[in-house]
């Protein structure tokens, strides 16, 4: 199992992706396309916890891609 190398980087399906949590203002969001949504949610929550951010995560299908949408709420 490959570990995520940096804070701000997730790899739910094995390919590292940098997520912009540190750049989000309250109510901003981003979509993370992925197959393993449980792993993606867990990894994003861990990053948010380390940064002291409150987030909301919802499963979505956007433009035909399955994944999660992450909002900063606090």
N, C-alpha and C positions, 0 to 999 in steps of 0.2 A: 504494500500500500504506500502510495506516494504522499508525503506530507506537504502541506501548504508552506511555502518558503517565507513569505513576508506577511505582515499585517496589511490588510487591504487586498489580499489575493485569496481566491477560492479555487477549488478544483473538484467540483462535485462529480464530474464525469471523466476525470483524469487529465484534463487540459487546464493548466493554470489561467485564470482570468482575474485581472485587477478590477476591483469594484471601487467606485468613487465615494464611499461613505463619508470620508473626511471632507469632501467638497460640498455635500448636500446642505442646503438651508432647510428649515422646517417647512414641510409640505412638498418638498422636491421628491422625485422618485426616479428609479431606473428599472429596466427589465433585464433579467438575467435568464437567457434561454438555457435549459438544461433538462436532462432526463431524470436524474436522481435529485428530485426536489427536496426530499427530506434532508439529504446531506448538504445541499445548497443552503437551506434554511438554517441548519445548525452552524455551518461555517460563517454565514453572514451575521448571525446572532452573536457568535463569539467575537468577531471583529467589532461589532457595535458595542458590546460590553467593554472591550478593551479601550475603546475611544470614548466611553461614557455617553453614548447616544441611545435614544429611544427610537425604535423602529416598528413598523407594521409590515407584515409580509403576507401576500395572497398568491395562491396558485392562479395562473393565467394561461390563456392561449392568445397570442398576439401575432398577427400577420402569419398565421399558420404554424407558429413555433410554440411549443410547450415550455413553461418555465415559471419563474416567480417574479412578481413585481414587489420592490422594496421601497417603502416611504419612510422618510425621517419625520417623526412626530414629536420629538423633543430632544 
